[in-house]
Amino acid sequence: MNIRSIMLETLRPPALPLDVLQAFALQAYGLAGTWSALEGERDQNYRLSPADGRSAVFKVCHPAEGDAVLRCQALALEHIAAADPSLPVPRLVRTRDGELLGRLVHDGVDYPVMVLSWLDGQVLGGETLSRDSLFDLGQLLARLGLALRGFVHGAPAGRDLVWDTRHVLRLAGEVDNLPAEDRALAQDILARHETVTMPAMRRMRSQIIHGDVHPHNALVDDRGRVSGIIDFGDMVHGPLILDLANAAGDFLSPGQDSEETLFQLVRGYCSVTPLEEAEADALVDLIEVRLLMTPLIDALKASNGIASQGYFQAFNSRSMPMIRAMRALGRDRLRGLVRRAAAFPTVPPQHPKTAAEAIARRRKVMGEKLYVFYDPPLHMVKGEGVWLTASDGRRYLDCYNNVPHVGHAHPYVAEAIARQARTLNTNTRYITDQALEYAERLTELAGEGLTSVTFVNSGSEANDLAWRMAKAFTGHTGGLCMDFAYHGVSESIDAFSPSNAPDHWNAAHIRQLPAPDVYRGPYGEREGDVGARYAALAEPLIADLQEKGLGVAALMVDSAFMTNGILDAPAGYLQAVVDRVHKAGGLFIADEVQSGFGRMGPSFWGHRHHGVTPDFITIGKPAGNGYPLGVVITRPEILSHFLQFGPFFSTFGGNNVAGAAGMAVLDVIRDERLLENARDVGAYFRQGLAGLMQKHALIGDVRGVGLATGVELVHDRRSKAPAGDVMARLLNLIRDEGALIGGEGKLGNVLKIRPPIVFSRANADFAVAAVDRALARL
């Protein structure tokens, strides 16, 4: 396959005298001003700056490009202006006679001329983009593809463009002109392209694409955010994925975080246009081809006496090193990164019913007594991110539900569940990859010698099993929990959950610790050694269990003290209590169902916020983003001792789909940096809520860590008289304002705010405004 001479000719831009261009611009377009030369691979380009108007780009196009191709570019820009007027791309300037192109005849040659509006911003060039800007660039690429989706023109389909990835094999003859150390790698890429990628591309979505978004065709504003895309000279009709592949290849650079660059570009793109699976799997190979084309085309130019532009040399110098850097990372690793970024979300069809109809049906089959939020209750039909949609179509900001930990219907988690369910779902009496990998990842996160994992189906089951293990290991039968705690619904764990039915709680083997409440408890923040004072309250309870012959088998604590009203426990408190329990021969069960997985960011586990090392970590519903999943993580000697009394097996515990869901949640927390998000957004959220104290005397205290926040309501700040009597009405009013918040605390006077940890600052602003309006209406 040879490169045609006409293609080579287009790589030599015109070089007409400036005075000729100035005269033509005035005559054909009525434009005059200051002229500044711009680089161009195939066009002679100038910035034309009139004294009394906005600048324009004056392009003398190569005649060999063909009139049809150039008219197509012009029409495409006009189509984009109509399809997506907000897209920051140039606008075509027609001639005084209304023609798409000007016709400049010089020395007997007819040169097409195109004039475009000037976009403000700086060419990115060798500068790097932030992760947010890379995400924005991905979105912009996808928007551009969407805008061009409906544009039809015959010229790009038959265009013979040297930069068209589909034609890279015609450059194979230039491999011998590469440095010797690059030839084998180049041949490997071309061979894979011919046998794998090209056949796959024939089945991919195709349309007219920009095809050449690189750092010298991208503009940024003074904040470093992408503000425009220019140069539509490489438009072809080809696979849609090439827009993303070409941009990714051109924005990757050795020495930078290539994985972050690729992840954010793909993730941003897919937030607008989800990739098909075949496109995602081909992306890494197509990026390699794009990188390889630069040295091949440079070799082609050199062998034909054609000089390359300045920026071209910078591109060329990093192409082969970048390919080697990608190979060092590994194709499978990069493909996995792309697949994580390119989730394939599907939303099942909904059949909305009125809330009244749903309530009547529920009473009939689930009992007359409704245990539901709000009055009247909401009938939810859809969840997406931090939003829930009711049957009447209204959306509500979910500030309460910790089960969809990384957001309702997160596309990556949903796809992981669906994919595994389509493949295999069985139990751990078989050796299964998902259970093993998930267990290994959990123990890495747990650290502190907690290297043994047992799977169950819920937090209640996990706490139940941890309690059984603790009794077996210590030989004791007494337990400690917090006053008004909640840890589950099984019979044994109901004893650790006095909040389930405080008026009827009766567990002779359990003692309740007074909550370390520095706002309302016996010891306030201003008192010295307040943590030690609260911890000392455990001593008589431990002594009583020992005197009764029960001993202490375990202390069970939720590190966020959720049911106590989301307390800011004093420093050193929990460690001091755990030390006393260990001294009495007991173990510490860290119930991380509500406080773990970054809820108390930036710590992954809530107990790390207190600097405590547990003997057990128990997790539940948020671990699978709502898919049933429970786990006990403990020390190997504890598990081994327990298994001496017989095997333990849960049919559904650790099944393949549960493992896939759990690993997907871990991926999302890592990839979307949700630990940092919980820390930053949580602090911002509490700042906004605390600001309401100046307007609403009902707010007595705002506290919490990460995205676990409590707002205590009082009738009088001095006496701290609890305002639990207004809680139900206030929650309904907040609901009416579009936000969902819960109530908590032994006195029923604490707003419990515990949203999915993908919550943003904008979401926090919405919630604060909703609370503000609701309090004003109370």
PAGUDO-661235 format. One record per residue (C-alpha): residue number from 1; x negated, y, z. Coordinates in steps of 0.1 Angstrom, whole numbers, always signed. Layout:
vexpa	xx	yy	zz
NUM	X	Y	Z
...
END
This chain:
vexpa	xx	yy	zz
1	+0	+0	+0
2	-16	+33	-11
3	-8	+68	-1
4	+6	+87	-30
5	-13	+118	-42
6	+18	+140	-38
7	+19	+130	-1
8	-18	+140	+2
9	-12	+173	-16
10	+14	+183	+10
11	-13	+181	+37
12	-30	+212	+21
13	-9	+242	+32
14	-5	+271	+7
15	-28	+301	+10
16	-10	+331	-6
17	-23	+367	-1
18	-7	+384	+28
19	+3	+415	+7
20	+23	+392	-16
21	+41	+378	+13
22	+48	+412	+29
23	+63	+425	-4
24	+85	+395	-8
25	+97	+396	+28
26	+108	+432	+24
27	+125	+425	-10
28	+142	+392	-2
29	+150	+396	+35
30	+146	+432	+43
31	+119	+424	+68
32	+88	+444	+76
33	+65	+447	+106
34	+34	+432	+121
35	+22	+399	+107
36	+3	+373	+128
37	-9	+340	+114
38	+3	+307	+129
39	-11	+272	+124
40	+7	+248	+102
41	-2	+214	+87
42	+18	+218	+55
43	+31	+253	+56
44	+16	+288	+56
45	+32	+304	+87
46	+33	+339	+101
47	+50	+356	+130
48	+67	+387	+116
49	+74	+413	+143
50	+96	+442	+131
51	+92	+474	+151
52	+129	+477	+158
53	+141	+441	+160
54	+134	+405	+171
55	+105	+386	+156
56	+109	+359	+130
57	+88	+330	+116
58	+80	+334	+79
59	+72	+300	+63
60	+57	+296	+29
61	+65	+259	+22
62	+45	+236	+0
63	+63	+231	-34
64	+54	+194	-33
65	+78	+190	-3
66	+107	+192	-27
67	+136	+215	-27
68	+160	+189	-14
69	+139	+182	+17
70	+136	+219	+26
71	+173	+227	+20
72	+180	+198	+43
73	+159	+213	+70
74	+178	+246	+66
75	+212	+230	+66
76	+202	+209	+96
77	+194	+240	+116
78	+228	+255	+107
79	+245	+222	+117
80	+228	+222	+151
81	+238	+258	+157
82	+274	+248	+152
83	+272	+214	+169
84	+253	+226	+201
85	+249	+263	+201
86	+230	+263	+234
87	+202	+241	+221
88	+170	+262	+222
89	+160	+256	+186
90	+153	+282	+158
91	+182	+297	+138
92	+179	+299	+100
93	+178	+335	+86
94	+193	+335	+51
95	+181	+358	+23
96	+199	+391	+16
97	+218	+372	-11
98	+229	+345	+13
99	+206	+318	+0
100	+192	+291	+24
101	+157	+295	+9
102	+138	+323	-7
103	+119	+317	-40
104	+85	+333	-42
105	+68	+329	-76
106	+30	+335	-75
107	+5	+326	-102
108	+32	+306	-120
109	+40	+285	-89
110	+75	+286	-73
111	+70	+286	-35
112	+101	+279	-13
113	+103	+303	+17
114	+121	+297	+49
115	+127	+324	+76
116	+136	+314	+111
117	+144	+332	+143
118	+116	+335	+168
119	+120	+316	+201
120	+106	+332	+233
121	+82	+312	+253
122	+47	+299	+251
123	+35	+268	+231
124	+28	+242	+257
125	-4	+230	+240
126	-28	+213	+264
127	-9	+222	+296
128	+10	+196	+315
129	+47	+195	+324
130	+61	+189	+359
131	+82	+158	+365
132	+113	+179	+364
133	+103	+195	+331
134	+95	+161	+316
135	+131	+150	+326
136	+144	+182	+310
137	+124	+175	+278
138	+139	+140	+277
139	+174	+155	+280
140	+166	+181	+253
141	+155	+153	+229
142	+187	+134	+235
143	+208	+165	+230
144	+190	+172	+197
145	+197	+137	+186
146	+234	+141	+195
147	+236	+174	+176
148	+221	+158	+145
149	+243	+126	+148
150	+270	+140	+125
151	+246	+156	+100
152	+244	+138	+67
153	+221	+146	+39
154	+204	+124	+13
155	+169	+139	+12
156	+156	+125	+45
157	+165	+90	+36
158	+143	+89	+6
159	+116	+112	+19
160	+80	+99	+16
161	+64	+114	+47
162	+30	+103	+58
163	+40	+107	+95
164	+70	+84	+92
165	+62	+56	+117
166	+80	+31	+95
167	+53	+36	+68
168	+23	+32	+91
169	+12	+1	+73
170	+3	+22	+43
171	-25	+36	+64
172	-40	+2	+71
173	-67	+9	+46
174	-80	+37	+69
175	-88	+13	+97
176	-122	+7	+83
177	-129	+44	+85
178	-123	+44	+123
179	-152	+40	+147
180	-162	+3	+149
181	-150	+0	+186
182	-115	+11	+176
183	-109	-12	+146
184	-98	-44	+163
185	-74	-26	+186
186	-59	-7	+156
187	-55	-40	+136
188	-37	-56	+166
189	-13	-27	+168
190	-5	-28	+131
191	-1	-66	+131
192	+24	-64	+160
193	+43	-36	+143
194	+46	-56	+111
195	+58	-88	+128
196	+77	-76	+158
197	+87	-39	+158
198	+96	-34	+122
199	+121	-63	+121
200	+136	-50	+153
201	+139	-15	+140
202	+161	-27	+111
203	+188	-34	+137
204	+185	-1	+156
205	+207	+30	+155
206	+195	+53	+127
207	+202	+89	+117
208	+184	+121	+108
209	+159	+129	+135
210	+135	+157	+143
211	+107	+131	+146
212	+79	+154	+158
213	+84	+169	+192
214	+49	+173	+206
215	+32	+198	+229
216	+25	+222	+200
217	+62	+221	+190
218	+75	+226	+225
219	+78	+260	+242
220	+78	+266	+279
221	+90	+296	+300
222	+70	+314	+327
223	+81	+287	+352
224	+67	+259	+331
225	+101	+246	+321
226	+108	+235	+285
227	+125	+264	+268
228	+125	+255	+231
229	+117	+230	+203
230	+104	+242	+170
231	+92	+229	+136
232	+117	+207	+119
233	+93	+199	+91
234	+90	+162	+98
235	+127	+154	+97
236	+135	+119	+83
237	+164	+95	+84
238	+151	+67	+107
239	+157	+48	+140
240	+169	+72	+167
241	+143	+57	+191
242	+115	+73	+171
243	+124	+107	+184
244	+117	+95	+220
245	+87	+73	+210
246	+70	+100	+191
247	+74	+126	+219
248	+63	+101	+246
249	+32	+92	+226
250	+23	+129	+221
251	+29	+139	+257
252	+8	+111	+272
253	-27	+119	+280
254	-56	+101	+297
255	-63	+112	+332
256	-27	+122	+339
257	+1	+101	+355
258	+12	+83	+324
259	+38	+62	+342
260	+54	+93	+356
261	+54	+110	+323
262	+70	+80	+305
263	+95	+74	+333
264	+108	+109	+335
265	+110	+113	+297
266	+130	+81	+293
267	+151	+88	+324
268	+160	+123	+312
269	+168	+110	+277
270	+190	+82	+290
271	+209	+107	+312
272	+223	+120	+279
273	+220	+91	+255
274	+215	+57	+271
275	+191	+35	+252
276	+201	+2	+238
277	+182	-27	+252
278	+163	-34	+219
279	+153	+3	+218
280	+140	+2	+253
281	+120	-29	+247
282	+104	-15	+215
283	+94	+18	+230
284	+60	+9	+243
285	+50	-6	+209
286	+63	+24	+190
287	+43	+47	+213
288	+11	+28	+205
289	+19	+32	+168
290	+25	+69	+171
291	-8	+73	+189
292	-27	+53	+163
293	-13	+73	+134
294	-33	+104	+144
295	-68	+89	+139
296	-56	+71	+108
297	-42	+103	+92
298	-73	+122	+103
299	-94	+96	+86
300	-72	+99	+55
301	-76	+136	+54
302	-114	+134	+59
303	-117	+109	+31
304	-98	+133	+8
305	-116	+165	+18
306	-87	+179	+38
307	-94	+198	+70
308	-73	+192	+101
309	-59	+220	+123
310	-75	+228	+156
311	-48	+212	+178
312	-50	+180	+156
313	-85	+174	+168
314	-73	+175	+204
315	-46	+150	+196
316	-70	+128	+178
317	-96	+128	+206
318	-72	+114	+232
319	-53	+89	+210
320	-74	+58	+212
321	-84	+64	+249
322	-47	+67	+256
323	-39	+34	+239
324	-66	+18	+260
325	-52	+33	+291
326	-18	+19	+283
327	-33	-15	+276
328	-51	-13	+310
329	-17	-7	+327
330	-2	-36	+309
331	+25	-38	+283
332	+48	-57	+306
333	+44	-32	+334
334	+51	-3	+311
335	+81	-21	+295
336	+94	-27	+330
337	+90	+10	+338
338	+110	+19	+306
339	+137	-6	+315
340	+140	+9	+350
341	+143	+44	+335
342	+167	+32	+308
343	+195	+17	+328
344	+225	+5	+308
345	+255	+18	+327
346	+290	+3	+320
347	+321	+15	+337
348	+350	-10	+338
349	+385	+2	+327
350	+406	+16	+355
351	+443	+13	+359
352	+453	+41	+382
353	+483	+37	+405
354	+498	+63	+428
355	+486	+63	+464
356	+521	+55	+476
357	+524	+24	+454
358	+490	+12	+466
359	+499	+17	+503
360	+531	-2	+500
361	+513	-31	+483
362	+486	-30	+510
363	+511	-32	+539
364	+527	-62	+523
365	+495	-83	+520
366	+471	-68	+545
367	+492	-60	+575
368	+514	-31	+585
369	+487	-13	+604
370	+466	+7	+581
371	+429	+12	+591
372	+421	+39	+566
373	+405	+74	+563
374	+427	+105	+562
375	+464	+111	+563
376	+477	+104	+538
377	+450	+80	+527
378	+432	+83	+494
379	+436	+58	+466
380	+401	+56	+450
381	+397	+42	+415
382	+361	+52	+405
383	+328	+61	+420
384	+298	+77	+403
385	+267	+90	+421
386	+279	+110	+451
387	+315	+114	+437
388	+346	+94	+442
389	+377	+98	+420
390	+412	+93	+433
391	+441	+78	+414
392	+454	+113	+407
393	+422	+122	+389
394	+407	+145	+416
395	+370	+141	+424
396	+357	+142	+459
397	+321	+147	+471
398	+312	+117	+493
399	+294	+129	+523
400	+301	+99	+545
401	+297	+65	+527
402	+264	+49	+534
403	+273	+17	+516
404	+265	+30	+481
405	+231	+40	+495
406	+216	+51	+461
407	+249	+64	+447
408	+282	+49	+436
409	+279	+26	+406
410	+242	+34	+401
411	+236	+22	+366
412	+203	+5	+373
413	+217	-14	+403
414	+249	-23	+384
415	+230	-36	+354
416	+207	-56	+376
417	+237	-72	+393
418	+255	-79	+360
419	+224	-92	+343
420	+216	-116	+371
421	+252	-128	+373
422	+251	-136	+336
423	+219	-156	+341
424	+219	-176	+374
425	+235	-173	+409
426	+229	-201	+433
427	+216	-206	+469
428	+182	-208	+486
429	+182	-246	+488
430	+167	-242	+454
431	+135	-223	+448
432	+146	-190	+433
433	+125	-161	+421
434	+148	-134	+433
435	+148	-145	+469
436	+111	-149	+470
437	+103	-116	+454
438	+128	-97	+475
439	+115	-113	+507
440	+79	-104	+498
441	+88	-68	+491
442	+107	-65	+524
443	+78	-78	+544
444	+54	-54	+527
445	+77	-26	+536
446	+82	-39	+572
447	+45	-44	+580
448	+37	-46	+617
449	+34	-84	+616
450	+71	-88	+605
451	+64	-114	+578
452	+93	-138	+580
453	+127	-133	+563
454	+160	-150	+567
455	+189	-141	+544
456	+226	-137	+554
457	+254	-117	+539
458	+260	-86	+561
459	+247	-65	+589
460	+270	-82	+614
461	+255	-116	+604
462	+220	-103	+605
463	+225	-89	+641
464	+242	-121	+651
465	+213	-142	+639
466	+187	-119	+654
467	+205	-122	+688
468	+205	-160	+685
469	+168	-160	+677
470	+160	-137	+706
471	+179	-159	+731
472	+161	-190	+718
473	+126	-173	+719
474	+130	-157	+754
475	+152	-182	+771
476	+173	-153	+784
477	+209	-145	+777
478	+213	-109	+788
479	+213	-80	+763
480	+211	-42	+762
481	+228	-17	+738
482	+237	+19	+738
483	+269	+32	+753
484	+295	+33	+726
485	+273	+14	+701
486	+283	-4	+670
487	+265	-33	+655
488	+290	-55	+639
489	+322	-76	+640
490	+312	-112	+649
491	+322	-124	+683
492	+287	-122	+698
493	+279	-89	+682
494	+313	-74	+692
495	+298	-75	+727
496	+270	-52	+715
497	+297	-29	+699
498	+316	-13	+727
499	+328	+13	+702
500	+350	-13	+686
501	+375	-12	+714
502	+361	+9	+743
503	+392	+5	+765
504	+390	-33	+763
505	+353	-39	+762
506	+343	-66	+786
507	+309	-84	+782
508	+294	-96	+814
509	+261	-104	+798
510	+256	-69	+782
511	+246	-36	+798
512	+252	-3	+781
513	+224	+23	+782
514	+235	+60	+786
515	+229	+78	+754
516	+198	+100	+752
517	+220	+131	+744
518	+200	+162	+751
519	+230	+184	+741
520	+257	+169	+764
521	+239	+143	+786
522	+226	+147	+822
523	+191	+158	+809
524	+188	+187	+785
525	+160	+198	+761
526	+146	+223	+786
527	+139	+198	+813
528	+104	+183	+815
529	+98	+147	+804
530	+133	+144	+792
531	+125	+112	+772
532	+110	+95	+802
533	+141	+106	+823
534	+165	+90	+799
535	+143	+59	+796
536	+142	+54	+833
537	+180	+49	+832
538	+173	+15	+817
539	+155	+2	+848
540	+186	-5	+871
541	+204	-22	+841
542	+175	-45	+834
543	+171	-52	+871
544	+209	-61	+873
545	+206	-85	+844
546	+176	-102	+861
547	+194	-104	+895
548	+224	-120	+878
549	+201	-147	+864
550	+207	-136	+828
551	+174	-119	+821
552	+168	-97	+791
553	+168	-114	+757
554	+171	-83	+735
555	+177	-46	+732
556	+196	-37	+701
557	+195	-1	+689
558	+205	+19	+658
559	+177	+44	+654
560	+200	+72	+642
561	+223	+67	+672
562	+252	+70	+647
563	+281	+61	+669
564	+268	+83	+698
565	+272	+113	+675
566	+239	+111	+655
567	+216	+122	+683
568	+182	+138	+683
569	+167	+114	+708
570	+138	+130	+728
571	+103	+121	+718
572	+90	+89	+735
573	+124	+78	+746
574	+129	+47	+725
575	+93	+35	+730
576	+96	+38	+767
577	+128	+17	+768
578	+113	-9	+745
579	+82	-11	+768
580	+105	-18	+797
581	+124	-45	+777
582	+91	-61	+767
583	+79	-61	+803
584	+111	-79	+813
585	+104	-106	+786
586	+129	-93	+761
587	+127	-84	+724
588	+137	-53	+704
589	+162	-56	+675
590	+160	-25	+653
591	+194	-24	+636
592	+185	-6	+604
593	+219	-10	+586
594	+227	+27	+590
595	+193	+42	+597
596	+170	+23	+573
597	+161	+25	+536
598	+151	+61	+538
599	+183	+74	+555
600	+160	+91	+581
601	+136	+103	+554
602	+107	+105	+549
603	+104	+72	+570
604	+116	+41	+552
605	+128	+26	+585
606	+146	+46	+612
607	+125	+30	+640
608	+94	+46	+625
609	+108	+80	+632
610	+105	+70	+669
611	+71	+54	+665
612	+83	+20	+677
613	+73	-14	+665
614	+103	-38	+666
615	+105	-76	+670
616	+133	-77	+645
617	+146	-55	+616
618	+181	-62	+606
619	+196	-48	+574
620	+230	-50	+557
621	+254	-33	+533
622	+232	-4	+520
623	+204	-29	+511
624	+224	-41	+480
625	+242	-7	+474
626	+274	-24	+484
627	+267	-59	+472
628	+270	-83	+502
629	+234	-87	+515
630	+220	-91	+550
631	+185	-98	+562
632	+166	-105	+594
633	+129	-97	+593
634	+109	-109	+622
635	+76	-124	+633
636	+68	-159	+621
637	+65	-174	+656
638	+100	-162	+665
639	+115	-178	+634
640	+95	-210	+638
641	+106	-213	+674
642	+143	-208	+664
643	+141	-235	+637
644	+128	-261	+662
645	+165	-263	+673
646	+177	-271	+638
647	+178	-256	+603
648	+196	-224	+595
649	+213	-219	+561
650	+237	-194	+546
651	+253	-205	+513
652	+254	-170	+499
653	+226	-155	+519
654	+197	-147	+495
655	+216	-157	+464
656	+201	-146	+431
657	+225	-117	+425
658	+220	-104	+461
659	+182	-105	+455
660	+185	-87	+422
661	+207	-60	+438
662	+183	-56	+467
663	+153	-53	+445
664	+171	-28	+423
665	+178	-6	+453
666	+142	-7	+463
667	+132	+3	+427
668	+156	+32	+427
669	+144	+45	+461
670	+108	+44	+448
671	+114	+57	+413
672	+137	+85	+422
673	+116	+95	+453
674	+146	+93	+475
675	+127	+92	+508
676	+114	+127	+501
677	+149	+137	+488
678	+165	+126	+521
679	+140	+146	+541
680	+142	+178	+520
681	+179	+178	+512
682	+188	+167	+547
683	+169	+197	+562
684	+184	+220	+537
685	+219	+207	+544
686	+216	+211	+582
687	+203	+247	+577
688	+234	+255	+558
689	+257	+239	+584
690	+238	+257	+612
691	+244	+289	+594
692	+282	+284	+598
693	+278	+287	+636
694	+277	+325	+631
695	+312	+324	+617
696	+328	+295	+635
697	+326	+292	+673
698	+339	+256	+670
699	+305	+244	+660
700	+284	+237	+691
701	+255	+218	+677
702	+240	+207	+644
703	+214	+178	+646
704	+200	+149	+628
705	+171	+135	+606
706	+170	+131	+569
707	+205	+125	+555
708	+220	+116	+588
709	+236	+147	+603
710	+260	+153	+632
711	+280	+184	+638
712	+294	+186	+674
713	+327	+205	+678
714	+335	+223	+710
715	+361	+247	+722
716	+336	+267	+742
717	+299	+267	+737
718	+291	+274	+773
719	+312	+247	+788
720	+308	+224	+758
721	+344	+214	+761
722	+348	+187	+733
723	+371	+196	+705
724	+381	+161	+695
725	+417	+171	+694
726	+412	+190	+662
727	+391	+164	+645
728	+418	+146	+625
729	+432	+178	+611
730	+398	+192	+603
731	+388	+161	+584
732	+419	+163	+563
733	+413	+200	+556
734	+378	+192	+545
735	+392	+165	+523
736	+416	+190	+508
737	+386	+212	+500
738	+370	+183	+480
739	+346	+168	+504
740	+348	+135	+524
741	+333	+135	+560
742	+339	+112	+589
743	+343	+116	+626
744	+322	+100	+653
745	+312	+100	+690
746	+326	+87	+722
747	+346	+120	+726
748	+357	+119	+689
749	+343	+154	+683
750	+313	+149	+660
751	+314	+153	+622
752	+295	+123	+609
753	+277	+132	+577
754	+259	+103	+560
755	+260	+106	+522
756	+243	+85	+496
757	+206	+95	+497
758	+208	+108	+461
759	+225	+138	+475
760	+212	+171	+461
761	+209	+206	+473
762	+238	+216	+451
763	+259	+188	+467
764	+249	+202	+501
765	+260	+237	+491
766	+294	+223	+480
767	+298	+204	+513
768	+289	+234	+534
769	+313	+256	+515
770	+341	+230	+520
771	+335	+228	+557
772	+334	+266	+559
773	+368	+269	+542
774	+383	+241	+562
775	+372	+257	+595
776	+387	+290	+584
777	+420	+273	+578
778	+420	+253	+610
END
